[in-house]
Amino acid sequence: MIDAILPEPEANPPQDFVDLEKLYLFCLVWSFGGALMAEDRDKFNQFLIQTAQTVLPPNLYDNFFDIKTLNLDNWEKKVPQYEAPVDRKFSSILVPTVDTTRYSWLLNHLLLKKRPVMFCGDSGTAKTVTVFSAFRQLDTDRYIFLNVNFSSRTTSKNF
């Protein structure tokens, strides 16, 4: 995650302890803490805030590390305006929310560094739509993807 966010050395990456700690905590939240359930996320968030030496926002999950300003900013700042799909297909509608914006951003940054990504979560949380939206933005000369559908009845043995 740190590799996906830090700029190349010649682009002057952050050097200050406070900036590096914010970056590190953001990456910790979305690497170790990304797969936690809501109750455990709260515990993990509180642990990180109590352990950190930097003043932090109350919920680290609600913030992203902006490499340009070196601040933790709210994800709501990144949510784009809704635009209707050009093809007018109902299945291609994606209304941007904080969650879809957050997960798309994380996915795109990790894909650019060729890192594996796994999305997990409850049914109906826009995992598939978010991933396909990101895949549609990839260079088709360099990337292809294969869709394998699973349901709640799919077992590892079936797969």
C-alpha positions, 0 to 999 in steps of 0.5 A: 500500500505504501508503494502504491501511494508514495511518489518516486524518490525524485518527486520529493516524498514526505520526510517529516515524521508527522507526515510519514506517520499519517501515511503509515497509519492510512496504509495500516488501516487499509491493509490490515484493517480493511477486512475487519467488520464494523465493530472490530474496525472501531476497536482497531481505529481507537487502538491506532489513535491511542498509539499514534504520536500525531493528532488524528481525525476521530475515524481513520477509515473516513479519511485518505492520505493526500500525498500533495497536501500531506494531510488526512482528508475526508473521502467525501471530498473525492466523491465525483458528481453523478453522470448518467451512463452513455449507453443508458443501460441500467446495469451500468449505472454506478452512483458514486458514494463515499464507499465506491469512491474509496474502494475504487481509489484503493483498487486503482492505486494497487492495480497501477503497482500490479499488486493483488487485491481482494474485495470482501464484504456483505452482499449488496455493498457494490463490490462487483460494480466497483471492480468492473468500473475500475476494470473498464478504465484499464488500458485494453491493450495491456490488460484483460480480465476474466469474470467468474461468478460466485454465489452464496452457494458456491463452495471451494470444491465447486470452484 
